[in-house]
């Protein structure tokens, strides 16, 4: 976990290729949430103030590969089916271009940002060559090139020409072995590789909680599927004092206990695994908490008929949220905790009538005197929407990456960085 940071090396006069996460939501030509831009600014400003030539690279959205000669029509939305390949390319470039981010960065960085209308090639080289100490260049969307996600060695070599130093500050993509997240270092094209402030904090806070937590240590997991979090549960059972499971994944554990789940989400092929995890928790002495009552509805709809049931869920009904007794059970388990990691909502949070459980545990976390870590994704959205973000110790910037870190897996975007 102990990786070198931007403060561990001299960057004056050096070209620093910085992988940032500018995958921001854009609607109608307007950035609707610039949290990720703001989150990258401390690293960018530090490097600029130290006299580095800062070369920023990122992806935005999931554009089809505009460099392909043939577009995969199976991936085109029905509404766009009649458009020509050229029209699709033009619209995708416009929708996924990082130019809008460059314009906003210029406002935030006193006009010191140059826009490069490409990732590699003459336009990018010209912009990088013209960059002076303390200035910045933002390259175009990395994923306009299929070579980025394929971690193509030739593409890595071209990208690495812009780097005397590689800096990764995009935790949200650190679990991907892409050209810009790992390849430029893994192939040996750049020797000096360090992390920025965002990744530094992620490793220190989440890594610290997993390796040396203040106790009692509680993990709370929700979301839809057990299969998404098998590795996480296995790893956490080796470390936590209490494991709380809610959300859709709880119903597979219900089935493992012999309860009926009605029309609730249930992974039948994971029932035996759920039994093994319950047994492992008992063997490890971990307090394993599942819902004791459930808010159920007769349709997957916010306005559907609903009621609270304990134990078995009847046919024709599906679990949508944890019930009032479970809310009390879970919040009581959190009261004395000194470290809490939370990933995944307790119910169908996007539907107001079934968001009470998620809101309740979020409020409980905001009130306790503990290290509270929110593992990105829907959990991060929940605490932010509810106004509790400032009361949390740390909100992860990467849902998938934080899960893999909690699972104990190696993150390529972190592993490639120089050790202290």
Helices and strands as residue ranges (DSSP letters): G 6-8, E 15-19, E 26-27, E 30-31, H 35-49, E 53-57, G 73-75, G 78-80, H 85-96, H 99-108, E 113-115, H 122-130, E 136-138, G 142-144, H 146-149, H 153-160, E 165-168, G 171-173, I 179-183, H 184-186, E 192-195, H 197-211, E 217-221, H 230-236, E 242-245, H 250-256, G 268-270, H 271-284, E 287-290, E 293-297, E 306-310, E 318-322, H 324-335, E 339-343, G 352-354, H 356-367, E 371-374, H 377-385, G 389-391, E 394-395, H 399-407, H 412-415
